[in-house]
Amino acid sequence: MAVLDVVLYPDERLATVCEPVATVDEKLNQFIDDMFDTMYDHEGIGLAAPQVGVLQRVITIDIEGDKANQVVLINPEILESSGETGIEEGCLSIPGCRALVPRKEKLKVKALNRKGEEIIFEADGLFAICIQHEIDHLNGVLFVDHISTLKRQRFKEKMLKLKKQLARAK
């Protein structure tokens, strides 16, 4: 298992629509394990494959952070949604930046699990918000795409400054 490098905004890979996963195999499951390691290392509750530079439709989630409630969604699709909610969201690809994002309160989701089996389930609360945030990543959308242009520009400038600092530190 390994901790992968997190792609930072405004990297163009984060604005790319991801390809569906064709085969669930041992290689993909190893990658999923690496995604969880990366997510926990960065103290996140969700991670999408493009955030580590892989343009495939894979998501890892653990809103409890206890490793007992890990969720893997491969080729996820929202079948139904209802209600309105929202929280101040952050993102591992945009560290230190947060903003209120409107989301649906309840979801019905279809995906493959890490065994390649189709699952259909309902989600609400923080779990539903996290699913929407991560599916957005798979569609090349970031939480900053839901906020004002001015605030998005401030976040972009902050991230470009951080990238320069990280490059100098290497």
Salt bridges, closest charged atoms under 4 A:
ASP11 OD2 - ARG13 NH2 2.84
ASP33 OD1 - ARG114 NH2 2.75
ASP41 OD2 - HIS42 NE2 3.98
GLU77 OE1 - LYS110 NZ 3.97
GLU84 OE2 - LYS104 NZ 2.83
GLU88 OE1 - ARG98 NE 3.66
GLU89 OE2 - ARG103 NE 2.81
GLU89 OE1 - HIS133 ND1 2.69
ASP136 OD2 - ARG103 NH1 2.79
ASP136 OD2 - HIS146 NE2 2.79
